[in-house]
Amino acid sequence: MRRAGAGEGGQASVELVALLPLIAALALAAWQGVVAGQEHALAASAARAAARAELVGRDPRSAARGALPGGLAAVARVARRADGGIEVRLPVRMVVGGVGLGSVGAVAGSAGAGG
């Protein structure tokens, strides 16, 4: 006589192994979101530094690049907008793989831009 459910001893292990790729993909997607958020925060900080530098008569581009970590300073795009603000754009670094995800940016207004 067999007990009910006696043949299902490894079922949970098999289901866990089947779900591991999905769990890994979700974890990587969440981490990629964290990286993109960090890039945006760094761009906003650099844009504020550029706006402050322009306010006191210094070069906003060098101030923005100086506010970024070494590797990002080289790839940052710093531009003056028509409204007088300074825009800093940074590429979003990939957690895994080499496909580009675009860029994130932030704008800080100068004294003449009213913000």
Secondary structure as the mmCIF struct_conf table of DSSP 4:
data_model
#
loop_
_struct_conf.conf_type_id
_struct_conf.id
_struct_conf.beg_label_comp_id
_struct_conf.beg_label_asym_id
_struct_conf.beg_label_seq_id
_struct_conf.end_label_comp_id
_struct_conf.end_label_asym_id
_struct_conf.end_label_seq_id
HELX_LH_PP_P HELX_LH_PP_P1 ARG A 2 ARG A 3
TURN_TY1_P TURN_TY1_P1 ALA A 4 GLY A 5
HELX_RH_3T_P HELX_RH_3T_P1 ALA A 6 GLU A 8
TURN_TY1_P TURN_TY1_P2 GLY A 9 GLY A 10
HELX_RH_AL_P HELX_RH_AL_P1 GLN A 11 LEU A 55
TURN_TY1_P TURN_TY1_P3 VAL A 56 GLY A 57
BEND BEND1 ARG A 58 ARG A 58
HELX_RH_AL_P HELX_RH_AL_P2 PRO A 60 GLY A 66
TURN_TY1_P TURN_TY1_P4 ALA A 67 ALA A 67
BEND BEND2 LEU A 68 LEU A 68
HELX_RH_AL_P HELX_RH_AL_P3 GLY A 70 VAL A 75
STRN STRN1 ARG A 77 ARG A 80
TURN_TY1_P TURN_TY1_P5 ALA A 82 ASP A 83
BEND BEND3 GLY A 84 GLY A 84
STRN STRN2 ILE A 86 PRO A 91
HELX_LH_PP_P HELX_LH_PP_P2 VAL A 92 MET A 94
BEND BEND4 VAL A 95 GLY A 98
STRN STRN3 SER A 103 ALA A 108
HELX_RH_3T_P HELX_RH_3T_P2 ALA A 111 ALA A 113
TURN_TY1_P TURN_TY1_P6 GLY A 114 GLY A 114
#
